[in-house]
Amino acid sequence: MLKIFTSAALGLLIVLGAATGFCAELYEDPSTGQLYTRPGEGRTQVSMPTEKIGALYEDPDTGAVYTKPGGNRRPVAPAAPMASSADEKSSEEAGPAGYSTQAFSDAVKHVVSDEEAATFPKMKLGGEAYVGYSYDFDNESVNTDNTHRNKFSLNRGYINLKADLTPNVNARITPDITRLDGTTTVTGAPGATVTTANKGDFEFRLKYYYVAFHDFWDLYPSLKVKLGQFEGGWLDHEEGLWTYRIQGTMLVEREKFMDSANLGVDFQGKLPAGYGEWQANFVNGEGYHKDETSKYKSIQARLTINPLPGNDYTKGLELTGFYFGGKEDILHKRDRMIAFLGYKYKNALFVGGEYLWTRGKDSFVDPSLFATNPAGVNNVKGGGFSLMGWYRLPFMEPVRLMCRYDNFDHDTDSPNNTVNRYIYGVSYDLNKYVTFLVDGERTVARDYKTATTRGGGYTSSYKDENFAKVDVLVKF
């Protein structure tokens, strides 16, 4: 109630101030950049918007407004300047400093009171689910339990619990809900199988569980440190641009070279003046599906450069390099490198392309057939690329067209190891909570069972497939 009352009072002051020249009185803590509606020890008065408009930062999880960047804070859009002289607005419509009354109102509507700012922990509960229906045009693809893939499915579900423990410490717990793959257990004589009891059941597992420290170093306020099981250095970044995780995983995860979460310690920060960001972590490397199996650890490092951050038309251009290196054990390497070039314009357009290099154990290889050349299976070199894009129709803004093409060679030293994947579709944003996607996916995989210069032994984890799907994203 206090926040509602405060926002209403500020709105009234703004409307009055637009006509009389009065500026709302707010108070800033210079050490944190937090804004308050009341004076207090160490706080200095600021007049809005002439001193701070266009330089405010909002924490979307708490609604608090700051005068300094850092952590999860995002710039508050300063809104449109006043119209030109050819279309000049009256003083009743325009606020001070050339900003509209609506812009001023948007900038200060989330200012918090003393009581709200001092209350911790601040909790936020959310969720996300991927629901879909798939139809196989070829009527050939089946699940591991020989059931057909023409079905409804709950592809993935998340429960997100986020908490601000202090102004500089927050935490996240995210269980991951997924269906088991329906494996079987071999017992007794050869050929005798017993179906596992939980075959096809849903599994409740932990994906993220970490504590994050931010805004603790005045010399570098954007530095954030995470401890626990957290988002990796690449997939979370790429999926944020692509936005179609409901359709399926990205190239490096689809080909089983990387998981989206890992256990360890993570560091990340921003480059000055909007020129990009970086992230580096030291992790087990096994992903969140498996426990650590050896003494060897892995590192992930990402550097994203935005070379032209000066205006809305160029700031969405990015160049990114990513490296994931380590060992699974003394024989098996875990090396992945990605080079990415992309461009995103607001929420209207995205195009991007990446090239992926891999070296190490490959799930497409049967190790038992390489007894005479173990180094070959342990250090298989692969390479491929992914091209992707989406476009929001200007005359029908909830609708976007999307497409993607993957090409990956699982052994660049041998023939017949390439997977080609074609993805295309159209999505509709019902609102910010629900998105519908109608898409097609066709996979063309080589038959890896033929002999090669390395002695054969490639068994594709993909058959040739041709699907139509309806996917629904629900989040809150």
Secondary structure in CASP SS format (residue, H / E / C, confidence):
PFRMAT SS
TARGET T0000
AUTHOR 0000-0000-0000
METHOD secondary structure of the structure
MODEL  1
M C 1.00
L H 1.00
K H 1.00
I H 1.00
F H 1.00
T H 1.00
S H 1.00
A H 1.00
A H 1.00
L H 1.00
G H 1.00
L H 1.00
L H 1.00
I H 1.00
V H 1.00
L H 1.00
G H 1.00
A H 1.00
A H 1.00
T H 1.00
G C 1.00
F C 1.00
C C 1.00
A E 1.00
E E 1.00
L E 1.00
Y E 1.00
E E 1.00
D C 1.00
P C 1.00
S C 1.00
T C 1.00
G C 1.00
Q E 1.00
L E 1.00
Y E 1.00
T C 1.00
R C 1.00
P C 1.00
G C 1.00
E C 1.00
G C 1.00
R C 1.00
T E 1.00
Q E 1.00
V E 1.00
S E 1.00
M E 1.00
P C 1.00
T C 1.00
E C 1.00
K C 1.00
I C 1.00
G C 1.00
A C 1.00
L C 1.00
Y E 1.00
E E 1.00
D C 1.00
P C 1.00
D C 1.00
T C 1.00
G C 1.00
A C 1.00
V E 1.00
Y E 1.00
T C 1.00
K C 1.00
P C 1.00
G C 1.00
G C 1.00
N C 1.00
R C 1.00
R E 1.00
P E 1.00
V C 1.00
A C 1.00
P C 1.00
A C 1.00
A C 1.00
P E 1.00
M C 1.00
A C 1.00
S C 1.00
S H 1.00
A H 1.00
D H 1.00
E C 1.00
K C 1.00
S C 1.00
S C 1.00
E C 1.00
E C 1.00
A E 1.00
G C 1.00
P H 1.00
A H 1.00
G H 1.00
Y E 1.00
S E 1.00
T H 1.00
Q H 1.00
A H 1.00
F H 1.00
S H 1.00
D H 1.00
A H 1.00
V H 1.00
K C 1.00
H C 1.00
V C 1.00
V E 1.00
S C 1.00
D H 1.00
E H 1.00
E H 1.00
A H 1.00
A H 1.00
T C 1.00
F C 1.00
P C 1.00
K E 1.00
M E 1.00
K E 1.00
L E 1.00
G E 1.00
G E 1.00
E E 1.00
A E 1.00
Y E 1.00
V E 1.00
G E 1.00
Y E 1.00
S E 1.00
Y E 1.00
D E 1.00
F C 1.00
D C 1.00
N C 1.00
E C 1.00
S C 1.00
V E 1.00
N C 1.00
T C 1.00
D C 1.00
N C 1.00
T C 1.00
H E 1.00
R C 1.00
N C 1.00
K E 1.00
F E 1.00
S E 1.00
L E 1.00
N E 1.00
R E 1.00
G E 1.00
Y E 1.00
I E 1.00
N E 1.00
L E 1.00
K E 1.00
A E 1.00
D E 1.00
L E 1.00
T E 1.00
P C 1.00
N C 1.00
V E 1.00
N E 1.00
A E 1.00
R E 1.00
I E 1.00
T E 1.00
P E 1.00
D E 1.00
I E 1.00
T E 1.00
R E 1.00
L C 1.00
D C 1.00
G C 1.00
T C 1.00
T E 1.00
T E 1.00
V E 1.00
T C 1.00
G C 1.00
A C 1.00
P C 1.00
G C 1.00
A C 1.00
T E 1.00
V E 1.00
T E 1.00
T C 1.00
A C 1.00
N C 1.00
K C 1.00
G C 1.00
D C 1.00
F E 1.00
E E 1.00
F E 1.00
R E 1.00
L E 1.00
K E 1.00
Y E 1.00
Y E 1.00
Y E 1.00
V E 1.00
A E 1.00
F E 1.00
H E 1.00
D C 1.00
F C 1.00
W C 1.00
D C 1.00
L C 1.00
Y C 1.00
P C 1.00
S C 1.00
L C 1.00
K E 1.00
V E 1.00
K E 1.00
L E 1.00
G E 1.00
Q E 1.00
F E 1.00
E E 1.00
G C 1.00
G C 1.00
W C 1.00
L H 1.00
D H 1.00
H H 1.00
E H 1.00
E H 1.00
G H 1.00
L H 1.00
W H 1.00
T C 1.00
Y C 1.00
R C 1.00
I C 1.00
Q C 1.00
G C 1.00
T C 1.00
M C 1.00
L H 1.00
V H 1.00
E H 1.00
R H 1.00
E C 1.00
K C 1.00
F C 1.00
M C 1.00
D C 1.00
S C 1.00
A E 1.00
N E 1.00
L E 1.00
G E 1.00
V E 1.00
D E 1.00
F E 1.00
Q E 1.00
G E 1.00
K E 1.00
L C 1.00
P H 1.00
A H 1.00
G H 1.00
Y C 1.00
G E 1.00
E E 1.00
W E 1.00
Q E 1.00
A E 1.00
N E 1.00
F E 1.00
V E 1.00
N C 1.00
G C 1.00
E C 1.00
G C 1.00
Y C 1.00
H C 1.00
K C 1.00
D C 1.00
E C 1.00
T C 1.00
S C 1.00
K C 1.00
Y C 1.00
K C 1.00
S E 1.00
I E 1.00
Q E 1.00
A E 1.00
R E 1.00
L E 1.00
T E 1.00
I E 1.00
N C 1.00
P C 1.00
L C 1.00
P C 1.00
G C 1.00
N C 1.00
D C 1.00
Y C 1.00
T C 1.00
K C 1.00
G C 1.00
L E 1.00
E E 1.00
L E 1.00
T E 1.00
G E 1.00
F E 1.00
Y E 1.00
F E 1.00
G E 1.00
G E 1.00
K E 1.00
E C 1.00
D C 1.00
I C 1.00
L C 1.00
H C 1.00
K E 1.00
R E 1.00
D E 1.00
R E 1.00
M E 1.00
I E 1.00
A E 1.00
F E 1.00
L E 1.00
G E 1.00
Y E 1.00
K E 1.00
Y E 1.00
K C 1.00
N C 1.00
A C 1.00
L E 1.00
F E 1.00
V E 1.00
G E 1.00
G E 1.00
E E 1.00
Y E 1.00
L E 1.00
W E 1.00
T E 1.00
R E 1.00
G E 1.00
K C 1.00
D C 1.00
S C 1.00
F C 1.00
V E 1.00
D C 1.00
P H 1.00
S H 1.00
L H 1.00
F H 1.00
A C 1.00
T C 1.00
N C 1.00
P H 1.00
A H 1.00
G H 1.00
V H 1.00
N H 1.00
N C 1.00
V E 1.00
K E 1.00
G E 1.00
G E 1.00
G E 1.00
F E 1.00
S E 1.00
L E 1.00
M E 1.00
G E 1.00
W E 1.00
Y E 1.00
R E 1.00
L C 1.00
P C 1.00
F C 1.00
M C 1.00
E C 1.00
P C 1.00
V E 1.00
R E 1.00
L E 1.00
M E 1.00
C E 1.00
R E 1.00
Y E 1.00
D E 1.00
N E 1.00
F E 1.00
D E 1.00
H C 1.00
D C 1.00
T C 1.00
D C 1.00
S C 1.00
P C 1.00
N C 1.00
N C 1.00
T E 1.00
V E 1.00
N E 1.00
R E 1.00
Y E 1.00
I E 1.00
Y E 1.00
G E 1.00
V E 1.00
S E 1.00
Y E 1.00
D E 1.00
L C 1.00
N C 1.00
K C 1.00
Y C 1.00
V E 1.00
T E 1.00
F E 1.00
L E 1.00
V E 1.00
D E 1.00
G E 1.00
E E 1.00
R E 1.00
T E 1.00
V E 1.00
A E 1.00
R C 1.00
D C 1.00
Y C 1.00
K C 1.00
T C 1.00
A C 1.00
T C 1.00
T C 1.00
R C 1.00
G C 1.00
G C 1.00
G C 1.00
Y E 1.00
T C 1.00
S C 1.00
S C 1.00
Y C 1.00
K C 1.00
D C 1.00
E E 1.00
N E 1.00
F E 1.00
A E 1.00
K E 1.00
V E 1.00
D E 1.00
V E 1.00
L E 1.00
V E 1.00
K E 1.00
F C 1.00
END
